[in-house]
């Protein structure tokens, strides 16, 4: 009696089983992108400053500019490193839940807080949400294999940018067309945030992370990383034994990498320009209210300006990936040109009395910054491994935050100079002007050196420009250090992808 076909099939040896995480990565990424979109749905965010200065809260412009807003930078500096470490050690999802809870607390304090102290606590919770954005930008890379990094980074970037744009447009439509008061708009924002918090509870917690949870990476279908190559027995070592000396070795490698001129240049750009960029983003809404102190809420177009700046930022960020020039020769000149444009736009914002001119200047200012972010991301990431890249972006973000905090303490805090918002923008104009002169001088020196050598110098290596994905804050507010290359933006918002060259470099090292 011959065995049936069904019996024969049962006798065949089972084929290799695919990792369930890799089989379901599409569903996981789709859910995470939906969560990223919903977490940006805060239509009242563009109108927080006129809400605080309006009849509902009745704070003065001096209180908002010199007592409430500076707390955001101080508290962000305090929570940035702890949240980064918790993100990796707790494997992302608890920090995403913490972010959702903090957002809810922000809007609860906005709606029912009455004193300056309440609003300072609101800024404290908002700083936690900013620091926790690293969890979203890092988490998506733990769901897939390295070969899919660039694709999923594009998905996550698109989801957040679409959420930011949709939120700003929705807020503007509700205010201008629906004539909703700011209080009702904040109730709508709170409802969206409660829903996004509920979504965060259902995010799958990954088994591994970038630094602190690296046991047996081959079991997770992950390629060996730089940390694994530094210590092949890392998966069997006690956590406390390797965290000390592995990170020390990474810092040493980072010190060696800083000898590369392009890495130094773009890291310094990241620190100095990001600090000034976020100062503008933090205070521009106060400036808008100073220029247009109307009590007619339907004539406030802050949401439209935020939406336009987000859209232009996305366009310039994407187009920057296709710029094909010799960055070793022209980088400083390009940075100088962008910085000169930013200085001119800040000067225009400082002195104009036309709110539409100020809106337009801010949109262009943000577009100029977003144009350089993916270029800096590529230039920094192309010569580093994934872990070192994460470390570099983390250090750059931290140093930018320190510099920004020092400037706010001296310029804006009422315990020091406590300048008005107009005078603050004048100081920021001077800051950008100094940066422009420094970059221009560096560019002139590079070109003169090149001309002096003439035809005797070997040709510069041809560089290939590729589209580099970067996610800005909402601001696209926003940093981040624990994923292959991350980046910041805006008063609230940001994730990147490691370029394909990275994986080739890792294989070469092996």
N, C-alpha and C positions, 0 to 999 in steps of 0.2 A: 504494500500500500504506500503510494507516494505521499509525502507530506504536502499539505496544502500550501498555496502561495503565502497565506497569512502566517503559517508556521515557519516557513522559510525566512520570512521577513523578521520574525522574532528571534531567529537563531543568528542573524547577522550581528557582528560586533558593533556596538554603538559608536558613532562618529564623534569627533571632538566637539565638546560642548562649548558654546560661546558664553562669555561672561554675561549674566543677565543685565548688568549695568550697561554694557555696550549695546545689547539688543534693544533696550528700552530708552536709549539716549535721546531719541527724537521726542518722545513723550515728555521726558524730564525737561529737556531744553524748551519745549513749547510752553510747559507749565511755568517754568522760571521766567521766560520772556513775558508771559501774561502777567505774572506777579510784578515784574519790573515795570511794565506799562501802568498797572493799576497803582503802584506805589508812587508814581509821579503825578497822579490825578489829584492835584491840590489847587483848584481854580482860584482860591482866595489868596494864594501866596503872593501874587504880583501886586496885591492891594493891601498888604499888611501895614505898610508905612502910612498911607492915607487913612487907614482904619484907626491906627494908634493916635494920629494927629487930629482925627475928626471928633465930632461931638459924642460918639459912642464911648471913647476912652479919654479924650481931652488931655492927652499928654502934650507937652510943649516940644518944639523942635530941638531945643537944647537938651532936654531930658532924653529924647530918642537918640540924638547924635552923640552925646557926650557921656551918658550914663547907662543906657540900655544896650546899644549896638556894640560898644567895646567888649562887653562880657562875652559875646559870641567868639571872638578871637582868643580871649584868655582861656575860656573853657575848652575850646577846640584844641589848643596846645596841650592842655592838661590831660585830655582823654584820648588823644590821637594814638600814642604808643600803646597804652593799655588795651584799647579796643583792637588794635592791630594784632597784638599777641593773643588776645582772647579769640579773635576771628580764626586764627590758625589752630590754636590748641583745642578749641571747642568744635571745630569743623563746621564753621559758617552758619548753620541754620539757627542756633541759639542767638547769634548776634543779629541775624535778620529779624528775629522775633523782637529782640531788644530795640532794634531800629523802629519797628512798627509801633511798639508801646511808647517809645519816645515821641514819635510823630503825634500820636493821640494825646499825649500829655501837653505837647506844644499847643495844639488847638484848644484843648480844655482851658489852659491858662490864658490863651488869647480871648476866649469867649467870656470867662468868668473872673479873670484876674483884674484887679483894680489899681494896684500900686506899682511903683517902679520896681520894687523887690519881686513882685510876681512876674513882671516882664523880664527881669534878669534871670529868673529861674526858667522862663520860657526859652531864652537864648541858650541856657545851659543844656536843656533837653534837645534843642535844635543842633547844638554842636555834636551831641552824641549821634544824631542821625547822619550828620556829615561824615563823622569818623567811621560810621558803620557802612558807608557805601562801598568800602573795600570788600565787605563780605559778599555783596552781589557780584562785583567784578571778578572776584577770585573764585567764587563758588562754581560758576559755570564751567571752569576749566577742570574741576574735579569730577565732572560727569562724563567726560569723553576722553578718548585717546589723544595724544599730541597731534596726530595727523589731522584732527578735526578742529584744532584750536582756532584757526583763522576764520573758519566758517561760523562757528558758534559765537565768536566775538562779534562778527558782523550782525548776527541775529540779536544778541543782547544790546548792542549799540543802537540798532534800529528800534528796538522795543522802547528803550528809555527815551530816545530822541522823539519818537512818536508820542510817547506819553507826555513829555514836557510841552511839545507843540500843541497837542490836543487840549491839555489842561489850560494853557495860556489863552488859546482861542475860546474855549468854553467859558472861562472866567470873564473875558472881555465881552462876549455875547450876552452873558447873563447880566452884566452891569450896564452895557450900552443899550441893548435891545430889550432885555427883560426888566431893566431898571430895578434889579435886586439891590437892596442895601448891603453894605459890606458884612453886617452881622449875619444875614441869611446866607451869604456866600461862604462864610466860614463854617456854618452848619453843614452846608453841602460838602465842603472839604473834609470835615470831620467824618461824615458818613462814608466817603470814599476811603478814608484812612482806616476806619474800623474794618471795612471789607478787605482791604489789603493786609491788615494784621491777621484776619482769619485765614487768608490764603497762605501766610507765612507759616502757620502751624502745620500745614500739610506738605511743606517742602521736605524732600527726602534728605536725610543726613548722610553725607558721603563717608566712606570708610577711611579715606586718606586725605591729607592736606599737604601743603607745600613744604613745611618745615618740621612740625612737631608730631605728625602722625604718618610715618613713612615705613611701617613694618611691611616687609615682604611685598614690595611694589609689583613684582611679577605676578602676584596673585590677583592684582587688580587690573591686569592688562596694560599696565603703564610702562612706558619705556624707562630704563635706568636714567637717573638724573645726575646733575652735577654733584649733589650731596652724596648719592650712592657711589659715584666714582671716587670721591674723596675718601670714602671709607666703605669698602665692599661689605664689611660685617655690620653695617649700620642697622640693618633690620633686626639683628639679634642683640644689639647693645641696649643697655638700660637707657631710658630717655634722659635722665639726669647726667649720664656720663658723656653723651655726645653733644648735648646742646651747647656746652661751654666751648669745647675746643673746635668743633666744626664751624661754628659761627666766627670764631677767631680766625680760622683758616680762610673763611669766605671774606672777612674783612681785609686780610692780607692780599688775597687775590684782587679785591676791589682796589686796594692801594696801588697795586701794579697796573691795573687797568686804567687808572686815572692818568697814567703817563701818556695815554692817547690824546692828541690835541682835540679831536672832534668830540670825544666823550667829555672832556673838561669844558669845552665851549658850550655845548648844549646843556650840560648839567647846570652851569652857571646861569645860562639863559633861563632855565626852568626855575631856579631859585629866585632870581631877582625880578623877572617879569611876572611870574605867577603871583608873587607877593603883591606887586602893584595892581595886577589885574583884579585880584579879589578885593582889594581896598576900594576900587572903583565900583565893583559889583555890590559890595556891602552898602555903600553910601549913595549910589546913584538915585535910589528911590526917594531918599530924603531931599536930594537936589531937585528932583522933579516936582516934589511938593512945594519947595521953595520958589520955583519958577511959576508953577501953576497951582496956587493955594485955593482952588475952587471948592465950594461946598456942594456943588452939583456932581454927585458921584457918576452920573452917566457921561460926563465929559472927561473922565479920567481914562486914559488909554494905555496904562502901564502894561496890561496883559497883551495888547497888540504889539507893543515894543518888545516885550520878552519873546513873544512868538516869532516875530520877524528876526530877532537876533539869533534865536535858536536855529531857524531855518537857514539863515545866511552862514552861521557857524558850521552847520552840517555840510553845506555846499562847499565852503572854502576848505574844510577839513578833508573832504573827499577829493577835491581837485588837487590838493597839495601832494597827494600820493603820485600824481602823474607828472610832476615837475622834474625835468631831466637837465640838471646842470652839474658842474663839478663842485660839490659842496665843500671840498677841501680848499678850494680857491675862493668861492663866492659866498660862503655861509655868513661870514661877518657882515658883508655888504647887504645881503638879504635881511638879516636881523636888524641892521641899522635902518634900512628903509621902512620895515614894519614898525620899528620903535618910533621913528620920526612921525609916521602917520598916527600912531597912538598918542604921541605927545600933542600933536596938532588937534586931535579930536578931544582930548581932555581939556585943552585950552579953550576950545569952542564951547564945550559943556559948561566950563567955569563962568564964561562971560556972556553967553547968550541969554536973552530974555524970552526967546521963542521956544515954547515947549516942543514943537515939532522938529526944530533944528536939534534940540537936545536929544530927542528920541533917535533921530537919524544918526547923530554922532555916536551914540551908545551902540547902535546896531553895527555900525562900521567898526567901532573899536573892538567889539567882541569878535567880529569876523576876522580882523587882523590877527588877534591872538589865536583863534582856532585854526587859522591857516598854518601857523608855525608848530602847533602841538604835535600833529602826526609826523612832521619832519623831525622834530626833536626825538619823538618816540622811536622812530626808525634808526636815527643816527646813534642813539644810546643803546638800543637793543641789539643792533646788528653785530656787535662785537662782544656780546656777553651771553652767558648761559641763562637759562630761565630763572634760576635762584638768584644769581648775581644781579640780573635785570630787576627782579622784584626788590632786592636790597637797595639798588641805586635809586629807584623811584621812591622807595620809602624814605631814604635819607634826604633826597631832594625835596620831597613834600614836607618833611619835618623842618628842614632848614628854612624853606619858604615860609612856613607857619611861624617860626621863631622871628624871622625878619618882619613879617607882617604885624605880629603882636607888638614888637618894639616900636614900630612906626605908629601904630594906633595908640599905644601908651603915651608916647611923646606928643603926638599931634592932636588926637581926638579926646583922650580921657580928660575929664574935668579936673582931675588932680594934677595935671601937668598944664599943657598949653590950652586945651579945651577949645580949639578953634571952631568957628562956624563952618558949615559944610562948603561954602564958597571958598573960604581960605584953605580948607583941606584940599580941595581940588586944585588950587593954585600950587600947593606943596607937591601934590602928585604930578602935576605938569612939570615942575622942576626936576622931580625924580626921573621921569621918562626922558627929559631933555639931557640929563647927565648920562643916562644909559645910552642914548643915541650917540652922544659925542664919544663915549668910550668905544662903542662898536664901530663907529666910523673911523676913529683913529686906528683901531686894529685892522680894519679892512684896507685902509690906505697903506699900512705897513706891510701887509701881506702882498698887495699888488706891487708896491715898490720893490720888495724883495724878489718878486717874480720877474719884474722888468730888469732888475739889476743882473740877475742870473742869465736872462735872455735865453738863447737857444741852447746853452750848455746844460741847463737843468733837464733831468729826465722827465718825460711827460707824466702828468698826474694820472693815477689810475681812473679808468672810466667807471663811474658809479651807476648802478641801475636803480632807478626810482621805482618803487612799487607802491600800490595803494596800501596805506597803513591805516588800520582801523583804530580809532581812538574814541572814547566816550567822554563827553564833557558834561559837566554839571549842568546839573541843571543850571543849573548851572551847570552845567553839565560839568559843584560845588562840589572837586572836587575831587584825589586823589588819588592812585592808589597802589599801595605798595606790595600787595601779596599775590599778584597775578602776573603772568607774562604780559608784557608791558602795559601798565595802567596809565591813566592820566586824569587831571582835574578839570573842572570848569565851573564857574558860576556860583551864585549864592546858594546853590543847593545841589549840584548834580554830577556822573561819569563812568570805561573798561577797554582793554586793548587785546590785541592778539600778537603772539610772538611771530616774527617773520619766518618764512620757511628756512632761511639761511641758518637759523639757530639750531634746528634739528640736524642739519648737515655738519655744523661745527661740533655738536655733541658726539656724532658718530666718528668724526675725525679724531676727537680726543680719546675715544675708546680704543 
